[in-house]
């Protein structure tokens, strides 16, 4: 069986002024692979995944998504963004639009999907994340967990081949975290290619094919969950695990 390479990062560097936030990062992600990225605050985790869909621009190295290299060419950026869905820490829902309107906005305007078809698709995904009964409410009428599930449904409505999650549960109350993680587990079981920045180590153990530990802009360790938790090599990883487990 041949593996299909979805994302490739080769010798990627990124600076914010004098701050070297990504330092010679190399990463390969195959189709249907689930990668969890963890590490201390400021280690470059969020910047790494934001570079994959050009929300941040890398300055050196190459990033290739499904055979297309990310450059300043707007067509390549649009092509890649069309294949890559992203869920943020903050839900980023438009407060003046209903949940249904939030979820159908991009398919109608970007994909030029007919409205009736977009609504059918949106209801299908809202049902999948178990909030189809909230479709006509506004974001302020939903709990944080429901808003994040709406944000996931919105990303899925573009039918991406890759999903990026940037600490999707960190803004949620503890009792709402499980409902969002359950949706993500379901996506993983469905074969979605995923990169997830998170501190939820239970989720990482259950879902990840590989766990990556980052510190000071570098990938310090990349292992299977079993090896990561039971046989970490780096002292920095051992210290991090002792603090969060």
N, C-alpha and C positions, 0 to 999 in steps of 0.2 A: 504494500500500500504506500503510495507516495503522499508526502505531506505537502500541503499548499501553504507557502509562506505568505502571511498577511501583512506583517509589519517587520521592517528591518531598520535598525538604527546602527550606523557605523561611525565610530569616533566622533560622537556628537558633543559639541561644546556650546555653552550659552552663558553670556555675561549680562548682569544688570549693572552697568557702570563698571566699577572695579570688582564687583562680587562675582566670582566664578560659580554660577549655580548648577551647571551641568559640566562635568569634567571628564571627557573621553568616555561617554556612555555607549555601550554596545548591547543591543538587545534584538532577539529574534522571537517573533510570535507566530505560531502556526495556526491554521484554521481550526476553530472550535477549542483552542487552548484558553485556559483561564489563568491569568497572571495576577497575583496579589502583590502590591508594592507597599512596604511598610518602612518605617524609620522615624527618627525624631523630627520635630518641627524644624522647617528650614533646610531639610536635607535635599530638596530638589524634586520630590515625588510629584507634586502637582505640576511643576514646570515641565517635567518630562512628558506627562500625558497631554498637557496643553500644547506642546510642540507637535504632537502627532497630527492634530488637525489645524495647525497654524494659528492657534489663538496666541501662541508665543512664537517668535521667529528665532531659530537657532542660527548661530553665526559660523560654525565650522562643522564639518562632517556631513553625512547624508542621512536623510530619513526617506524611506521608500514604503509606500502604502499600496498594497495590491499592484505592485509593478510600476506605480507612478511616483517619481521622485518629487518631494516637496521643494519647490523653488518659488521665486517671486512671481511666477506666471499665474495669473488669476484663474486661468482655466484649470490648471492642475489642482489649485487649492479648492475650487468649487467641486471638482470631480471627487476629491478625497473627502471633503465635508459631506458630500452626498452619500458616502458609504459608511461614514463614522458618526455614530450617535454619541452624545455626551450628556451626562447627568452631573450636576454641580452640587456643592455643599448647600448653597442657598437654592431654593426651588426655581427662582427666576420666572415665575408665572406672571402674566399680565393681570394686574388686579382688577382692571375694568372689563375683562372678558370672562365669560363663563368657562368652566373646565373644558367643555366640548369645543368652544371657540379657540381656546389655547391650544388644544391638541390638533385641531384641523388647520390651523393657520399656515404652517409650513407646507403641508401637502398641497393645499390649494394654491398658495402663492409661489412656492419654489418648484414643486413637482407638476404644477398645473393640473392637479387631479380635479375632476368635476366634483362640485360640492356634495352632491348626494352620495357619491362613492367615498369621498373623504369622511363623511359622517358615519357611514357604515363601518369603515375601517377603524375610525376612532372609537366607536362603541365596542367593537371587537377587542381592541386593546385595553380599553377601560374595564371591560369585563374580565380580561385576563389578569389585570392587577386589582380586581375586585372592588372597583369604585364606579361601576357603570350607573349605579343609583345616585351618584353625585354629579352627573354630567352637566346639569343645568344650574348648579350652584356656582358661586364665585369663590376664588381661592380663600378669601377671608372667612368663609363659612366652613372650611375644612380644617381638620387637624393637621399638624405638621407631617405626620406619617402619610395621611391621605394626599397632601400636596406633593410630597416627594414621589408617591406612586403615580400621580398625575403627570409629573415631570418625566418619569420613566415611560409612561404610555405615549407622551408627546414625542420622545426620542424614537420609540419603536414604530410610530406611525410613518416615519420616513423609511422604514424597512432597511435599516443599516445592516451591514455585514459584520461590523465591529462596534462594540459598545465600550465607552470609557466612563468610569465612575470616579469622581474626585471627592473622596470622603463623604459619600452620600448620606451617612447616618449621623454625622458629627453635630448637626444642628437640631437633632431630634431629642425629645424626652426619651428616657430609657425604655418606657413601655411601648413606644412607637417604633423602636429600632427593629424589633423582630419582624413586624409586618412588611417593612421595606426589604430586609434581608431575605425573607421568604420569597418575595417576588424575584429577587436576584438569583436565588438558588434555582427557582423554576426556569429562569432564562438559561442558566448554566446547564441545567439538565436537558434543555432543548437544543444544545449544541452551539449557542452563541459564542463567538470569539470575544473575550472580555479582558480588559485591564482595569483593576480595581485598586485605588488608593484607599486604604482603610486601616484602622487599628483593631477591627473586629476579628480577633484571632480564631474564634470558634468558626466563623464563616470561612476564614482562610483554610482551616483544617478540613472543613467539609467539602469545599468547592475547588480550591486551587490545584492546578497541575504543577505550578511552580510559585514559590514565594521569593520575592526579591527584597533584600534589605539594603536601603540607601543611607549614606551618611556623607555630609559635606560634598554633595553633588556627584558622588560616585556610587556605582553598584558594588557594594562590599561583598555580598553573598547572594547566590541564586541557587535554590535547591528545591527538591520535592518537599511537601509539608512534613513528611516523616523525618527526613534528614534535617530539615531546618529547625524543627523543635527539639529533636533528640540528639543531633550531632552538629551543632553550629561550630564553625571553625574559628571565626574571627572573635577576638575578645570584645570588640565593639558590639557584635550581634549578641553575644552572651549577656553583656550588661543590659542591653535593650530588653531582651526577653525576661531577664530577672526582674525588671521594673514593671513590665506590663502583664506578666502572667501571674 
